[in-house]
Amino acid sequence: MAYVDWVYVLKAYRHRGIARKLFVEMEKDCVKNDINQYYLIRARNEDADRFYQSFENVERNEIPVLRRYLKD
């Protein structure tokens, strides 16, 4: 399992796919190292929610944690 504490992109650079690209690369590294899931401590704001909703196959609930399984 991997744990991501925070992801922050400066406002001037948001909505350009930067954080998404970071996650794509992190997920590749997780798979390469046999890590089957990760947790992300989520922020609670409109921009952050928009970003989190772009993830597929994740668990989200009232606790500000996003959990994603990369493989079984």
C-alpha positions in Angstrom: 0.0 0.0 0.0 1.1 3.6 -0.7 0.1 6.7 1.1 -0.2 10.2 -0.4 -0.3 12.9 2.2 -1.2 16.0 0.0 -1.1 17.1 -3.6 -1.0 20.8 -4.2 -0.8 22.6 -7.5 -0.5 26.4 -7.5 -3.7 28.1 -8.6 -2.0 29.6 -11.7 -1.2 26.1 -12.9 -4.4 24.2 -12.1 -6.7 22.6 -14.7 -3.7 21.7 -16.9 -3.6 18.1 -16.0 -0.4 18.4 -13.9 -1.7 16.5 -10.8 -3.3 13.9 -13.0 0.0 13.3 -14.8 1.7 12.9 -11.4 -0.8 10.3 -10.4 -0.4 8.4 -13.6 3.3 8.2 -13.1 2.9 7.3 -9.4 0.4 4.5 -10.3 2.9 3.1 -12.8 5.5 3.0 -10.1 3.1 1.4 -7.7 2.3 -1.4 -10.2 6.0 -1.9 -11.0 6.7 -2.3 -7.2 3.7 -4.6 -6.6 1.8 -2.0 -4.6 -1.9 -2.8 -5.1 -3.6 0.3 -3.6 -3.0 3.8 -2.3 -4.7 6.2 0.0 -4.9 9.9 -0.6 -5.8 12.4 2.1 -8.3 14.6 0.3 -8.8 18.4 0.6 -12.3 19.6 0.9 -13.0 22.4 -1.6 -14.6 22.7 -5.0 -11.4 22.4 -7.1 -10.3 19.4 -5.1 -13.6 17.7 -5.4 -13.5 18.2 -9.1 -10.1 16.6 -9.3 -11.1 13.6 -7.1 -14.2 13.0 -9.2 -12.0 12.5 -12.2 -10.6 9.3 -10.7 -12.2 6.0 -11.7 -12.6 2.9 -9.6 -12.1 4.6 -6.3 -13.8 4.7 -2.9 -14.9 8.0 -1.5 -16.9 8.7 1.6 -17.3 11.4 4.3 -13.9 10.8 5.7 -11.5 12.9 3.5 -9.6 9.8 2.1 -9.6 8.6 -1.4 -8.7 4.9 -1.7 -7.8 3.2 -5.0 -7.1 -0.4 -5.8 -4.7 -0.8 -8.7 -5.0 -4.6 -8.9 -6.5 -7.4 -6.8 
